[in-house]
């Protein structure tokens, strides 16, 4: 039972972080924008904070863009313009991945 409590608490913390990031993105859109290098650093820092092992890196980010979980935008019109990621979208993708891995919706219709 304790493991279930941990799963639900972790899920709710992830959802709260997503909500806060979305609110900040709405109020200050520039603070939500990460370049590709900043996105890698953000994921690395987050992984070190929550477990110590780096699980989400360059390959994870590219895979999420390919499967449509994340949208990447160019800052300019040129081919070498920096790629921009949304911090809120990255947190949402992480929350979904954690919820599916922890099987948080087991026994529901979701």
N, C-alpha and C positions, 0 to 999 in steps of 0.2 A: 504494500500500500504506500509506503514511503516513496518508492520510486515513481509512482503515479503522481504524487503530490509534487515531486521535483519536476517532472515532465510538464505538468500544468503550469507551475510557477515560472519555469523557464520560457514556456510558450507565451505566457502573459507578459513577461518582461520584454520579450522580442517584439510583441505587438505594440507595447507602450513605446519602445524605442522607435519603431516605424512611425507611429503617430506623431511623436515629438519631431522626428526628422522631416516628416511631411509638413508639419506646421511651420518649422523653420524655413523649409524650402518655399513655402507660400509667402512668408513674411520677408525673407531675404533670399531671393533666388540665386544670387551669386555665391552664397555660402554653401549651397547644395551642389555646386558644380565641381567635379574633380577631373583633372587630366588623367590620362592613362597611368602615368607614373604615380600620381597622387592616389589613384584608386588601388594600385598594387600596394603602396605603403599603408593605406587605410586598412586593407584586408590583412596584411601582415601584422599590423599593430593589434587589430581586433582578435586575430587568432592567438597571438601571444598573451593577450589579456584573458581570454577564455579557453585555457587549456594548454597553452605553451607550445603546441605543435602547429606548424603552419600547414593548413589544409587547403586554404583558398588563396590561390595565386593567379598567375598569368593564364594558365590553362583553364582554370575554373571560370575566370572572367570571360574568356573567349567562348567557352562552351555555353555560358548563360546568354551571351549575345547571339550565338548561332541558334539556340533553341527558342529565342524570343522572350526570355525572362527579363532581359535587360535591353534597353535601347541606348545606342551610342549615337552621339551627334558630333558633327564637326563644328568647330568654333568659327571657321571661315568657309570660304568657297573653294579654296585651293586644295589640291590633293595632299599637300603636306601640312595642312592646318591641323591643330591638335584635336584629338578625340576627347569628347567630354562625356563623363558618366554622371548619373545622379546618385548622390549618397543615399537618398531615401529609397531609390529603386534597388540599390545594392543591399541595403538592410532588409528590404522586403524579400528579395531572393534568398538571403541567408535564413530568414525566419521560415519561409516555406520549406526550404531544404531541411532545416532542423525539425520542423513539425512532421514531415514525411519520414525522416530517419527514425524519429522517436515513436512513430506510429500513433501520434496524438489523436487521430480521428478514428481509431479502431473501434468498431462497433457502432459507428454513426453512418448516416447516409451521405456523408461528404466524400 
